[in-house]
Amino acid sequence: MPRIALRPSWVMQALLLAGIAVAALAFFATLAPWLGGIWPALPPACALAAAGGLAFAAWRRAQPAFVEIGIDRFAAFSRSGACLMDGRLTGAAQWGGALLSLVVEAGGRRSSVLVAADSVDAESFRLLAVAARSASGR
């Protein structure tokens, strides 16, 4: 069973951070007129941005570093080697040119793994896409 190393996707991280920034700015723009100025609205907007940053950091730590894919098995592992999920790919997996959403079912519970094209080499991305297509036929 081949083990595929996943790099952190800079595109996914940039998009998530941009979303957090837009949400904080929109919150600030909404609160400023209600609270009567820029300075009273700044602390809540900064708190929202900080909470988003903490959630981003937790998401980044929870991303798998390696995946193993077999005929009827898919497993994801953390950087420390701990198994994050182990099961089979289900028919709900979606694929595209830049992003794969792999849905893994293990013991009646479904989990998903997002694999961006910039996190693996082209051949590994193609291998994962083929596995997702074959799983969608089940």
Secondary structure, DSSP 8 states (H G I E B T S, - for coil): --EEE----HHHHHHHHHHHHHHHHHHHHHHHHHHTSHHHHHHHHHHHHHHHHHHHHHHHHHS-SEEEE-SS-EEEE-TTS-EEEEEEE-TT-B--SSEEEEEEEETTEEEEEEEEGGGS-HHHHHHHHHHHHHHHT-
